[in-house]
């Protein structure tokens, strides 16, 4: 697996678009960060600021430190993945099964993201802080999104525990543990086992507890 390359000095199509449209904004910085991530390029604040035609202080004001911006980039992909998965299974009549399928699609996308694996391989410790730390937007917003899914599925709400925030947190932590096993415990990522455990939790007879 190739390491993440240094930022290119050649203007990207995003930068040319910004130059034609006028002054860059925070959304432009996020989009440029997204494209750099997908291309396997390192996201560096100084390089981004230079390409966007703003000073680094402005970029910091928009998105904070480099790891914070990286967290926003990763969350944007995670959010889109969850939204697409929910739309894909919107017609599933069994809403508990739909929820399982949504989470399964999400785990599958994480496991098969070459850009994500390249990002993790380049700097495992930093990647883990961004992906699975309460200080990064990725974990907290994923928990919130999963809780919102649980809340939205009113047909299964009575079959689940009342503390949906705790349930959402548990689901996310299980997913992280098996998705990033190679970083956490020098093991092999196992999304199948993660989904077995998550499915067991969701299908548990909560009304009998």
C-alpha positions as CSV (number, residue, x, y, z in Angstrom):
1,X,0.0,0.0,0.0
2,X,1.5,3.4,-1.0
3,X,2.0,6.0,1.6
4,X,0.1,9.2,1.3
5,X,2.0,11.5,-1.0
6,X,3.1,15.1,-0.3
7,X,0.8,17.9,-1.5
8,X,1.1,18.7,-5.2
9,X,2.1,22.2,-6.2
10,X,0.0,21.9,-9.4
11,X,-3.4,23.7,-9.1
12,X,-6.3,21.3,-8.9
13,X,-9.6,21.7,-10.7
14,X,-11.2,22.8,-7.4
15,X,-8.7,25.7,-7.1
16,X,-9.2,26.8,-10.7
17,X,-13.0,26.8,-10.0
18,X,-12.5,28.9,-6.9
19,X,-10.2,31.3,-8.8
20,X,-12.9,31.8,-11.5
21,X,-15.7,32.2,-9.0
22,X,-13.9,34.5,-6.6
23,X,-12.8,34.3,-3.0
24,X,-12.7,30.9,-1.4
25,X,-14.9,30.0,1.6
26,X,-14.9,27.3,4.3
27,X,-16.9,24.9,2.0
28,X,-14.2,25.2,-0.6
29,X,-11.5,24.1,1.9
30,X,-13.6,21.1,3.0
31,X,-14.2,20.0,-0.6
32,X,-10.5,20.4,-1.5
33,X,-9.7,18.3,1.6
34,X,-12.1,15.7,0.5
35,X,-10.6,15.5,-3.0
36,X,-7.0,15.3,-1.5
37,X,-8.1,12.5,0.8
38,X,-9.6,10.5,-2.1
39,X,-6.5,11.0,-4.1
40,X,-4.4,9.6,-1.3
41,X,-2.7,13.0,-0.7
42,X,-1.8,14.4,2.7
43,X,-4.0,17.2,4.0
44,X,-1.6,20.0,5.1
45,X,-3.0,23.4,6.2
46,X,-0.3,25.5,4.7
47,X,-0.7,23.8,1.3
48,X,-4.4,24.1,1.4
49,X,-4.3,27.7,2.4
50,X,-1.9,28.5,-0.5
51,X,-4.0,26.7,-3.1
52,X,-7.2,28.4,-1.9
53,X,-5.6,31.8,-1.8
54,X,-6.2,32.5,1.9
55,X,-3.8,32.7,4.8
56,X,-3.4,29.9,7.2
57,X,-5.1,31.8,10.0
58,X,-8.3,32.0,8.0
59,X,-8.2,28.3,7.4
60,X,-7.7,27.7,11.1
61,X,-10.6,29.9,11.9
62,X,-12.8,27.9,9.5
63,X,-11.9,24.4,10.5
64,X,-9.4,24.5,13.4
65,X,-6.2,22.4,13.4
66,X,-5.3,19.9,10.7
67,X,-6.7,16.9,12.6
68,X,-10.0,18.7,13.1
69,X,-10.3,19.4,9.4
70,X,-9.4,15.8,8.7
71,X,-12.1,14.8,11.1
72,X,-14.6,16.9,9.2
73,X,-13.5,15.4,5.9
74,X,-13.9,11.9,7.2
75,X,-17.3,12.6,8.8
76,X,-18.6,14.1,5.5
77,X,-17.9,10.7,3.9
78,X,-19.4,8.8,6.8
79,X,-22.5,10.9,6.7
80,X,-23.0,10.4,3.0
81,X,-22.5,6.6,3.4
82,X,-25.2,6.4,6.1
83,X,-27.6,8.5,4.0
84,X,-27.1,6.4,0.9
85,X,-27.6,3.2,2.9
86,X,-30.8,4.5,4.5
87,X,-32.2,5.4,1.1
88,X,-31.2,2.0,-0.3
89,X,-33.2,0.2,2.3
90,X,-36.1,2.7,2.7
91,X,-38.6,0.2,1.2
92,X,-37.7,-2.7,3.5
93,X,-40.9,-3.4,5.5
94,X,-39.1,-4.9,8.5
95,X,-37.6,-1.7,9.9
96,X,-35.4,-3.6,12.4
97,X,-34.0,-5.6,9.5
98,X,-33.5,-2.4,7.6
99,X,-31.5,-0.9,10.4
100,X,-29.3,-4.0,10.4
101,X,-28.8,-3.7,6.6
102,X,-28.0,0.0,6.9
103,X,-25.3,-0.7,9.5
104,X,-24.0,-3.6,7.4
105,X,-23.6,-1.4,4.4
106,X,-21.8,1.2,6.5
107,X,-19.3,-1.4,7.9
108,X,-18.8,-2.8,4.4
109,X,-18.0,0.7,3.0
110,X,-15.5,1.4,5.8
111,X,-13.8,-2.0,5.3
112,X,-13.5,-1.6,1.5
113,X,-12.4,2.1,1.4
114,X,-8.9,2.1,-0.1
115,X,-8.5,5.8,0.7
116,X,-9.3,5.2,4.4
117,X,-6.9,2.3,4.6
118,X,-4.1,4.4,3.0
119,X,-4.8,7.2,5.4
120,X,-4.6,4.7,8.4
121,X,-1.4,3.1,7.1
122,X,0.4,6.4,6.7
123,X,0.0,7.4,10.4
124,X,-2.0,4.8,12.4
125,X,-1.9,6.7,15.8
126,X,-3.1,10.0,14.3
127,X,-5.7,8.2,12.2
128,X,-7.1,6.4,15.3
129,X,-7.3,9.7,17.2
130,X,-9.3,11.2,14.3
131,X,-11.5,8.2,13.7
132,X,-12.2,6.9,17.2
133,X,-11.7,9.7,19.7
134,X,-14.4,11.8,21.5
135,X,-12.3,14.8,20.6
136,X,-13.0,14.3,16.8
137,X,-16.3,14.9,15.1
138,X,-16.2,11.4,13.5
139,X,-17.1,9.3,16.6
140,X,-19.5,11.8,18.2
141,X,-21.5,12.5,15.1
142,X,-21.6,8.9,14.1
143,X,-23.1,8.1,17.5
144,X,-25.6,10.9,17.0
145,X,-26.5,9.7,13.5
146,X,-27.0,6.1,14.7
147,X,-29.2,7.4,17.6
148,X,-31.2,9.4,15.1
149,X,-31.8,6.2,13.0
150,X,-32.9,4.4,16.1
151,X,-35.3,7.2,17.0
152,X,-36.7,7.5,13.5
153,X,-37.6,3.8,13.3
154,X,-40.7,4.2,15.6
155,X,-41.9,0.8,14.7
156,X,-39.0,-0.9,16.5
157,X,-38.6,1.7,19.2
158,X,-40.6,-0.2,21.8
159,X,-38.5,-3.3,21.2
160,X,-35.3,-1.5,22.0
161,X,-33.9,-0.2,25.3
162,X,-35.0,3.3,26.3
163,X,-31.5,4.7,26.4
164,X,-31.0,4.9,22.7
165,X,-27.9,7.1,23.1
166,X,-26.1,4.3,25.0
167,X,-27.2,1.8,22.5
168,X,-25.9,4.0,19.6
169,X,-22.6,4.5,21.4
170,X,-22.2,0.7,21.9
171,X,-22.9,0.0,18.2
172,X,-20.3,2.6,17.2
173,X,-17.7,1.3,19.6
174,X,-18.2,-2.3,18.4
175,X,-17.8,-1.1,14.8
176,X,-14.6,0.8,15.6
177,X,-13.1,-2.2,17.6
178,X,-13.5,-4.5,14.6
179,X,-12.9,-2.0,11.8
180,X,-9.6,-0.8,13.2
181,X,-8.3,-4.0,14.9
182,X,-5.1,-3.7,12.9
183,X,-4.3,-0.4,14.7
184,X,-5.8,-1.2,18.1
185,X,-4.6,-4.8,18.7
186,X,-2.5,-5.8,15.7
187,X,-5.3,-8.0,14.4
188,X,-7.2,-8.2,11.2
189,X,-10.3,-6.0,10.6
190,X,-13.5,-8.2,10.8
191,X,-16.6,-6.4,9.8
192,X,-18.5,-9.7,9.7
193,X,-18.0,-10.3,13.4
194,X,-18.8,-6.7,14.1
195,X,-22.2,-7.1,12.4
196,X,-22.9,-10.4,14.2
197,X,-22.5,-8.7,17.5
198,X,-24.4,-5.6,16.5
199,X,-27.2,-7.7,15.1
200,X,-27.3,-9.8,18.3
201,X,-27.8,-6.6,20.3
202,X,-30.5,-5.2,18.1
203,X,-32.4,-8.5,18.0
204,X,-32.1,-9.2,21.7
205,X,-35.5,-9.5,23.5
206,X,-35.2,-6.2,25.3
207,X,-38.8,-6.2,26.4
208,X,-38.0,-9.3,28.5
209,X,-35.1,-7.7,30.3
